Amino acid sequence: MNYQQAKKITGNQPTWALKNMIKALSLHAWLNTPKENERLQAAKLILNETENNFSECQLNGHRDSGRGQCVDCEEFLY
């Protein structure tokens, strides 16, 4: 699964919603359907990818605009 497929599965969710989704789907994972397991993996992939992008922007000295977007490269951080 790549980032685009994961976004298609989870929709355009904010970071807090993805974290809540991961927490909820991880509580009793043995009860999850295959679709729910797919959503869990997609949410984890997206969250991991956005955290990596955020760290890369910080390493480059980029700044957060306060709207979840980098001021310098205009990439979305969250």
C-alpha positions as CSV (number, residue, x, y, z in Angstrom):
1,M,0.0,0.0,0.0
2,N,1.3,3.4,-0.9
3,Y,0.5,6.9,0.5
4,Q,-2.1,7.7,-2.2
5,Q,-4.0,4.4,-1.6
6,A,-3.9,5.0,2.1
7,K,-5.4,8.5,1.7
8,K,-8.1,7.0,-0.5
9,I,-9.0,4.4,2.2
10,T,-9.1,6.8,5.2
11,G,-10.3,9.9,3.4
12,N,-8.9,13.4,4.1
13,Q,-8.7,13.1,7.9
14,P,-6.8,15.5,10.2
15,T,-4.0,14.1,12.3
16,W,-6.1,14.0,15.5
17,A,-8.7,11.9,13.7
18,L,-6.1,9.4,12.4
19,K,-4.6,9.1,15.9
20,N,-8.1,8.4,17.3
21,M,-8.8,5.9,14.5
22,I,-5.5,4.0,15.3
23,K,-6.3,3.9,19.0
24,A,-9.8,2.7,18.5
25,L,-8.9,0.0,15.9
26,S,-6.0,-1.2,18.1
27,L,-7.9,-1.7,21.3
28,H,-9.4,-5.1,20.3
29,A,-7.7,-5.8,17.1
30,W,-8.8,-9.5,17.1
31,L,-12.3,-8.3,16.5
32,N,-11.5,-6.2,13.5
33,T,-12.8,-7.1,10.1
34,P,-10.3,-7.2,7.2
35,K,-11.6,-3.8,6.1
36,E,-10.9,-2.4,9.6
37,N,-7.4,-3.9,9.5
38,E,-6.8,-2.2,6.2
39,R,-8.0,1.1,7.6
40,L,-5.7,0.7,10.6
41,Q,-2.7,0.0,8.4
42,A,-3.6,3.0,6.1
43,A,-3.9,5.3,9.1
44,K,-0.5,4.2,10.5
45,L,1.1,4.7,7.1
46,I,-0.3,8.2,6.7
47,L,0.6,9.2,10.2
48,N,4.2,7.9,9.8
49,E,4.6,9.7,6.5
50,T,3.3,13.0,7.8
51,E,5.6,12.8,10.9
52,N,8.6,12.1,8.6
53,N,7.7,15.1,6.4
54,F,7.3,17.3,9.5
55,S,10.7,16.3,10.8
56,E,12.3,16.9,7.4
57,C,10.9,20.4,7.2
58,Q,12.1,21.1,10.8
59,L,15.6,19.9,9.9
60,N,15.6,22.2,6.9
61,G,14.8,25.1,9.1
62,H,11.3,25.5,7.7
63,R,8.5,27.0,9.7
64,D,4.9,26.0,10.4
65,S,2.4,28.7,9.3
66,G,0.0,27.7,12.2
67,R,-2.4,26.2,9.6
68,G,-0.5,22.9,9.3
69,Q,1.4,24.1,6.2
70,C,5.1,24.9,5.9
71,V,5.7,28.6,5.3
72,D,8.8,28.0,3.2
73,C,7.9,25.0,0.9
74,E,4.1,25.2,1.3
75,E,4.0,21.4,2.0
76,F,1.3,20.2,4.4
77,L,2.9,19.1,7.7
78,Y,0.0,17.2,9.3
